[in-house]
Amino acid sequence: MISLNVNEAKANLSKYLSAVEAGETVVICRRNIPIAELRAVPPPVVKAPRPFGLSVDKGVPIPDSFFEELPEDLLRAFSGHDD
């Protein structure tokens, strides 16, 4: 663990961020009294994309009309052309 005062943290922030990335914890002090702790955040959880068709065997009906083209007036409304 690294302890340092605010001025040192401001002057060498990149250096201490590198230390944090390497697993170090940095305690920032004001007049030698700890006020903040700098530590790495856990990496984001990357989830696999959801597959299509999860409800195929659940009995959720999809009517054939779902796959038909939309009427022209509705398409114009979605594209911002409200003629």
Distance bins in CASP14 RR format, pairs under 12 A and 6 or more apart:
PFRMAT RR
TARGET T0000
AUTHOR 0000-0000-0000
RMODE 2
METHOD distances of the structure
MODEL  1
1 16 0 0 0 0 0 1 0 0 0 0 0
1 19 0 0 0 0 0 1 0 0 0 0 0
1 20 0 0 0 0 0 1 0 0 0 0 0
1 23 0 0 0 0 0 1 0 0 0 0 0
1 24 1 0 0 1 0 0 0 0 0 0 0
1 25 1 0 1 0 0 0 0 0 0 0 0
1 26 1 0 0 1 0 0 0 0 0 0 0
1 27 1 0 0 1 0 0 0 0 0 0 0
1 28 0 0 0 0 0 1 0 0 0 0 0
1 29 0 0 0 0 0 1 0 0 0 0 0
1 34 0 0 0 0 0 1 0 0 0 0 0
1 37 0 0 0 0 1 0 0 0 0 0 0
1 38 0 0 0 0 0 1 0 0 0 0 0
1 39 0 0 0 0 1 0 0 0 0 0 0
2 8 0 0 0 0 1 0 0 0 0 0 0
2 9 0 0 0 0 1 0 0 0 0 0 0
2 12 0 0 0 0 0 1 0 0 0 0 0
2 15 0 0 0 0 1 0 0 0 0 0 0
2 16 1 0 0 1 0 0 0 0 0 0 0
2 17 0 0 0 0 0 1 0 0 0 0 0
2 18 0 0 0 0 0 1 0 0 0 0 0
2 19 1 0 0 1 0 0 0 0 0 0 0
2 20 0 0 0 0 1 0 0 0 0 0 0
2 22 0 0 0 0 0 1 0 0 0 0 0
2 23 0 0 0 0 0 1 0 0 0 0 0
2 24 1 0 1 0 0 0 0 0 0 0 0
2 25 1 0 0 1 0 0 0 0 0 0 0
2 26 1 0 1 0 0 0 0 0 0 0 0
2 27 1 0 0 1 0 0 0 0 0 0 0
2 28 0 0 0 0 1 0 0 0 0 0 0
2 29 0 0 0 0 0 1 0 0 0 0 0
2 34 0 0 0 0 0 1 0 0 0 0 0
2 37 0 0 0 0 0 1 0 0 0 0 0
2 38 0 0 0 0 1 0 0 0 0 0 0
2 39 0 0 0 0 0 1 0 0 0 0 0
3 9 0 0 0 0 0 1 0 0 0 0 0
3 16 0 0 0 0 0 1 0 0 0 0 0
3 24 0 0 0 0 0 1 0 0 0 0 0
3 25 0 0 0 0 1 0 0 0 0 0 0
3 26 1 0 0 1 0 0 0 0 0 0 0
3 27 1 0 1 0 0 0 0 0 0 0 0
3 28 0 0 0 0 1 0 0 0 0 0 0
3 29 1 0 0 1 0 0 0 0 0 0 0
3 30 0 0 0 0 0 1 0 0 0 0 0
3 32 0 0 0 0 1 0 0 0 0 0 0
3 33 0 0 0 0 0 1 0 0 0 0 0
3 34 1 0 0 1 0 0 0 0 0 0 0
3 35 0 0 0 0 0 1 0 0 0 0 0
3 36 0 0 0 0 0 1 0 0 0 0 0
3 37 0 0 0 0 1 0 0 0 0 0 0
3 38 0 0 0 0 0 1 0 0 0 0 0
4 10 0 0 0 0 1 0 0 0 0 0 0
4 11 0 0 0 0 1 0 0 0 0 0 0
4 12 0 0 0 0 1 0 0 0 0 0 0
4 13 0 0 0 0 0 1 0 0 0 0 0
4 15 0 0 0 0 0 1 0 0 0 0 0
4 16 1 0 0 1 0 0 0 0 0 0 0
4 19 0 0 0 0 0 1 0 0 0 0 0
4 24 0 0 0 0 0 1 0 0 0 0 0
4 25 0 0 0 0 0 1 0 0 0 0 0
4 26 1 0 0 1 0 0 0 0 0 0 0
4 27 1 0 0 1 0 0 0 0 0 0 0
4 28 1 0 0 1 0 0 0 0 0 0 0
4 29 1 0 0 1 0 0 0 0 0 0 0
4 30 0 0 0 0 0 1 0 0 0 0 0
4 32 0 0 0 0 1 0 0 0 0 0 0
4 34 0 0 0 0 0 1 0 0 0 0 0
4 35 0 0 0 0 0 1 0 0 0 0 0
4 36 0 0 0 0 0 1 0 0 0 0 0
4 37 0 0 0 0 0 1 0 0 0 0 0
4 38 0 0 0 0 1 0 0 0 0 0 0
5 11 0 0 0 0 1 0 0 0 0 0 0
5 12 0 0 0 0 0 1 0 0 0 0 0
5 16 0 0 0 0 0 1 0 0 0 0 0
5 26 0 0 0 0 0 1 0 0 0 0 0
5 27 0 0 0 0 0 1 0 0 0 0 0
5 28 1 0 0 1 0 0 0 0 0 0 0
5 29 1 0 1 0 0 0 0 0 0 0 0
5 30 1 0 0 1 0 0 0 0 0 0 0
5 31 1 0 0 1 0 0 0 0 0 0 0
5 32 1 0 0 1 0 0 0 0 0 0 0
5 33 0 0 0 0 1 0 0 0 0 0 0
5 34 0 0 0 0 0 1 0 0 0 0 0
5 35 0 0 0 0 1 0 0 0 0 0 0
5 36 0 0 0 0 0 1 0 0 0 0 0
6 12 0 0 0 0 0 1 0 0 0 0 0
6 13 0 0 0 0 0 1 0 0 0 0 0
6 16 0 0 0 0 0 1 0 0 0 0 0
6 26 0 0 0 0 0 1 0 0 0 0 0
6 27 0 0 0 0 0 1 0 0 0 0 0
6 28 1 0 0 1 0 0 0 0 0 0 0
6 29 1 0 0 1 0 0 0 0 0 0 0
6 30 1 0 1 0 0 0 0 0 0 0 0
6 31 0 0 0 0 1 0 0 0 0 0 0
6 32 0 0 0 0 0 1 0 0 0 0 0
6 33 0 0 0 0 0 1 0 0 0 0 0
6 34 0 0 0 0 0 1 0 0 0 0 0
6 35 1 0 0 1 0 0 0 0 0 0 0
6 36 0 0 0 0 1 0 0 0 0 0 0
6 38 0 0 0 0 0 1 0 0 0 0 0
7 13 0 0 0 0 0 1 0 0 0 0 0
7 28 0 0 0 0 0 1 0 0 0 0 0
7 29 0 0 0 0 0 1 0 0 0 0 0
7 30 0 0 0 0 1 0 0 0 0 0 0
7 31 0 0 0 0 0 1 0 0 0 0 0
8 15 0 0 0 0 1 0 0 0 0 0 0
8 16 0 0 0 0 1 0 0 0 0 0 0
8 26 0 0 0 0 0 1 0 0 0 0 0
8 27 0 0 0 0 0 1 0 0 0 0 0
8 28 0 0 0 0 1 0 0 0 0 0 0
8 29 0 0 0 0 1 0 0 0 0 0 0
8 30 0 0 0 0 0 1 0 0 0 0 0
8 32 0 0 0 0 0 1 0 0 0 0 0
9 15 0 0 0 0 1 0 0 0 0 0 0
9 16 1 0 0 1 0 0 0 0 0 0 0
9 17 0 0 0 0 1 0 0 0 0 0 0
9 19 0 0 0 0 0 1 0 0 0 0 0
9 20 0 0 0 0 0 1 0 0 0 0 0
9 26 1 0 0 1 0 0 0 0 0 0 0
9 27 0 0 0 0 1 0 0 0 0 0 0
9 28 1 0 1 0 0 0 0 0 0 0 0
9 29 0 0 0 0 1 0 0 0 0 0 0
9 30 0 0 0 0 0 1 0 0 0 0 0
9 35 0 0 0 0 0 1 0 0 0 0 0
9 36 0 0 0 0 1 0 0 0 0 0 0
9 37 0 0 0 0 0 1 0 0 0 0 0
9 38 0 0 0 0 1 0 0 0 0 0 0
10 16 0 0 0 0 0 1 0 0 0 0 0
10 28 0 0 0 0 1 0 0 0 0 0 0
10 30 0 0 0 0 0 1 0 0 0 0 0
12 18 0 0 0 0 1 0 0 0 0 0 0
12 19 0 0 0 0 1 0 0 0 0 0 0
12 26 0 0 0 0 0 1 0 0 0 0 0
12 28 0 0 0 0 0 1 0 0 0 0 0
13 19 0 0 0 0 0 1 0 0 0 0 0
13 20 0 0 0 0 0 1 0 0 0 0 0
13 26 0 0 0 0 1 0 0 0 0 0 0
13 28 0 0 0 0 0 1 0 0 0 0 0
13 38 0 0 0 0 1 0 0 0 0 0 0
14 20 0 0 0 0 0 1 0 0 0 0 0
14 21 0 0 0 0 0 1 0 0 0 0 0
15 21 0 0 0 0 0 1 0 0 0 0 0
15 22 0 0 0 0 0 1 0 0 0 0 0
15 24 0 0 0 0 0 1 0 0 0 0 0
15 26 0 0 0 0 1 0 0 0 0 0 0
15 38 0 0 0 0 0 1 0 0 0 0 0
16 22 0 0 0 0 0 1 0 0 0 0 0
16 23 0 0 0 0 0 1 0 0 0 0 0
16 24 0 0 0 0 1 0 0 0 0 0 0
16 25 0 0 0 0 0 1 0 0 0 0 0
16 26 1 0 1 0 0 0 0 0 0 0 0
16 27 0 0 0 0 0 1 0 0 0 0 0
16 28 0 0 0 0 1 0 0 0 0 0 0
16 36 0 0 0 0 0 1 0 0 0 0 0
16 37 0 0 0 0 0 1 0 0 0 0 0
16 38 1 0 0 1 0 0 0 0 0 0 0
16 39 0 0 0 0 0 1 0 0 0 0 0
16 40 0 0 0 0 0 1 0 0 0 0 0
17 23 0 0 0 0 0 1 0 0 0 0 0
17 24 0 0 0 0 0 1 0 0 0 0 0
17 26 0 0 0 0 1 0 0 0 0 0 0
17 38 1 0 0 1 0 0 0 0 0 0 0
17 39 0 0 0 0 0 1 0 0 0 0 0
17 40 0 0 0 0 1 0 0 0 0 0 0
17 41 0 0 0 0 0 1 0 0 0 0 0
18 24 0 0 0 0 1 0 0 0 0 0 0
18 26 0 0 0 0 0 1 0 0 0 0 0
18 38 0 0 0 0 0 1 0 0 0 0 0
18 40 0 0 0 0 0 1 0 0 0 0 0
19 25 0 0 0 0 1 0 0 0 0 0 0
19 26 1 0 0 1 0 0 0 0 0 0 0
19 27 0 0 0 0 0 1 0 0 0 0 0
19 38 0 0 0 0 1 0 0 0 0 0 0
19 39 0 0 0 0 0 1 0 0 0 0 0
19 40 0 0 0 0 1 0 0 0 0 0 0
20 26 1 0 1 0 0 0 0 0 0 0 0
20 27 0 0 0 0 0 1 0 0 0 0 0
20 28 0 0 0 0 0 1 0 0 0 0 0
20 37 0 0 0 0 1 0 0 0 0 0 0
20 38 1 0 1 0 0 0 0 0 0 0 0
20 39 1 0 0 1 0 0 0 0 0 0 0
20 40 1 0 1 0 0 0 0 0 0 0 0
20 41 0 0 0 0 1 0 0 0 0 0 0
21 38 0 0 0 0 0 1 0 0 0 0 0
21 39 0 0 0 0 0 1 0 0 0 0 0
21 40 1 0 0 1 0 0 0 0 0 0 0
21 41 0 0 0 0 0 1 0 0 0 0 0
21 43 0 0 0 0 0 1 0 0 0 0 0
22 39 0 0 0 0 0 1 0 0 0 0 0
22 40 0 0 0 0 1 0 0 0 0 0 0
23 38 0 0 0 0 0 1 0 0 0 0 0
23 39 1 0 0 1 0 0 0 0 0 0 0
23 40 1 0 1 0 0 0 0 0 0 0 0
23 41 0 0 0 0 0 1 0 0 0 0 0
23 42 0 0 0 0 0 1 0 0 0 0 0
24 37 0 0 0 0 0 1 0 0 0 0 0
24 38 0 0 0 0 1 0 0 0 0 0 0
24 39 0 0 0 0 1 0 0 0 0 0 0
24 40 0 0 0 0 1 0 0 0 0 0 0
25 34 0 0 0 0 0 1 0 0 0 0 0
25 36 0 0 0 0 0 1 0 0 0 0 0
25 37 1 0 0 1 0 0 0 0 0 0 0
25 38 1 0 0 1 0 0 0 0 0 0 0
25 39 1 0 1 0 0 0 0 0 0 0 0
25 40 0 0 0 0 1 0 0 0 0 0 0
26 34 0 0 0 0 0 1 0 0 0 0 0
26 35 0 0 0 0 0 1 0 0 0 0 0
26 36 0 0 0 0 1 0 0 0 0 0 0
26 37 1 0 0 1 0 0 0 0 0 0 0
26 38 1 0 1 0 0 0 0 0 0 0 0
26 39 1 0 0 1 0 0 0 0 0 0 0
26 40 0 0 0 0 0 1 0 0 0 0 0
27 33 0 0 0 0 0 1 0 0 0 0 0
27 34 1 0 1 0 0 0 0 0 0 0 0
27 35 0 0 0 0 1 0 0 0 0 0 0
27 36 1 0 0 1 0 0 0 0 0 0 0
27 37 1 0 1 0 0 0 0 0 0 0 0
27 38 1 0 0 1 0 0 0 0 0 0 0
27 39 0 0 0 0 1 0 0 0 0 0 0
28 34 1 0 0 1 0 0 0 0 0 0 0
28 35 1 0 0 1 0 0 0 0 0 0 0
28 36 1 0 1 0 0 0 0 0 0 0 0
28 37 1 0 0 1 0 0 0 0 0 0 0
28 38 1 0 0 1 0 0 0 0 0 0 0
28 39 0 0 0 0 0 1 0 0 0 0 0
29 35 1 0 0 1 0 0 0 0 0 0 0
29 36 0 0 0 0 1 0 0 0 0 0 0
29 37 0 0 0 0 0 1 0 0 0 0 0
29 38 0 0 0 0 0 1 0 0 0 0 0
30 36 0 0 0 0 1 0 0 0 0 0 0
52 62 0 0 0 0 0 1 0 0 0 0 0
53 59 0 0 0 0 0 1 0 0 0 0 0
53 60 0 0 0 0 1 0 0 0 0 0 0
53 62 0 0 0 0 1 0 0 0 0 0 0
54 60 0 0 0 0 1 0 0 0 0 0 0
55 61 0 0 0 0 1 0 0 0 0 0 0
55 62 0 0 0 0 1 0 0 0 0 0 0
56 62 0 0 0 0 1 0 0 0 0 0 0
60 66 0 0 0 0 0 1 0 0 0 0 0
62 68 0 0 0 0 0 1 0 0 0 0 0
65 71 0 0 0 0 0 1 0 0 0 0 0
68 74 0 0 0 0 0 1 0 0 0 0 0
69 75 0 0 0 0 1 0 0 0 0 0 0
70 76 0 0 0 0 1 0 0 0 0 0 0
70 77 0 0 0 0 1 0 0 0 0 0 0
70 78 1 0 0 1 0 0 0 0 0 0 0
70 79 0 0 0 0 0 1 0 0 0 0 0
71 77 0 0 0 0 1 0 0 0 0 0 0
71 78 0 0 0 0 0 1 0 0 0 0 0
72 78 0 0 0 0 0 1 0 0 0 0 0
72 79 0 0 0 0 0 1 0 0 0 0 0
72 81 0 0 0 0 0 1 0 0 0 0 0
72 83 0 0 0 0 0 1 0 0 0 0 0
73 79 0 0 0 0 0 1 0 0 0 0 0
73 80 0 0 0 0 0 1 0 0 0 0 0
73 81 0 0 0 0 1 0 0 0 0 0 0
73 82 0 0 0 0 1 0 0 0 0 0 0
73 83 0 0 0 0 1 0 0 0 0 0 0
74 80 0 0 0 0 0 1 0 0 0 0 0
74 81 0 0 0 0 0 1 0 0 0 0 0
74 82 0 0 0 0 0 1 0 0 0 0 0
75 81 0 0 0 0 1 0 0 0 0 0 0
75 82 0 0 0 0 0 1 0 0 0 0 0
75 83 0 0 0 0 0 1 0 0 0 0 0
76 82 1 0 0 1 0 0 0 0 0 0 0
76 83 1 0 0 1 0 0 0 0 0 0 0
77 83 0 0 0 0 1 0 0 0 0 0 0
END
